[in-house]
């Protein structure tokens, strides 16, 4: 996602990237700039790890995060961090 595209979707609240195989930590860093994002689906995405999840965890309005099974344990580690930071 480029900066230009991000500015065009800055009010986005729902994003479904299910089965998008090109999602990686850099992409999640860009997504983490979408401050209005409430719901994010990353099912079937394999190119990111806890580094990318840490960025997503900082989204102030994120209430729903759907992850591939392999990333669920990483997300659990950050769950408490997200609750504390809000």
RACORNOR-V769376 format. One record per residue. N is the residue number from 1. RES is the residue in one small letter. PHI is phi as a letter, one per 20 degrees, with the letter a starting at -180 (none if undefined). Layout:
# RACORNOR-V769376
N_RES_PHI / N_RES_PHI
This chain:
# RACORNOR-V769376
1_x_none / 2_x_e / 3_x_g / 4_x_f / 5_x_f / 6_x_f / 7_x_f / 8_x_f / 9_x_d / 10_x_f / 11_x_e / 12_x_g / 13_x_d / 14_x_c / 15_x_b / 16_x_d / 17_x_d / 18_x_g / 19_x_m / 20_x_e / 21_x_f / 22_x_e / 23_x_f / 24_x_c / 25_x_g / 26_x_f / 27_x_f / 28_x_f / 29_x_f / 30_x_f / 31_x_f / 32_x_f / 33_x_e / 34_x_e / 35_x_f / 36_x_e / 37_x_f / 38_x_d / 39_x_c / 40_x_c / 41_x_d / 42_x_c / 43_x_f / 44_x_n / 45_x_e / 46_x_c / 47_x_e / 48_x_c / 49_x_c / 50_x_f / 51_x_f / 52_x_f / 53_x_f / 54_x_f / 55_x_f / 56_x_f / 57_x_f / 58_x_e / 59_x_f / 60_x_f / 61_x_d / 62_x_f / 63_x_d / 64_x_c / 65_x_c / 66_x_d / 67_x_c / 68_x_f / 69_x_g / 70_x_f / 71_x_e / 72_x_f / 73_x_f / 74_x_f / 75_x_f / 76_x_f / 77_x_f / 78_x_e / 79_x_g / 80_x_f / 81_x_f / 82_x_f / 83_x_f / 84_x_f / 85_x_f / 86_x_e
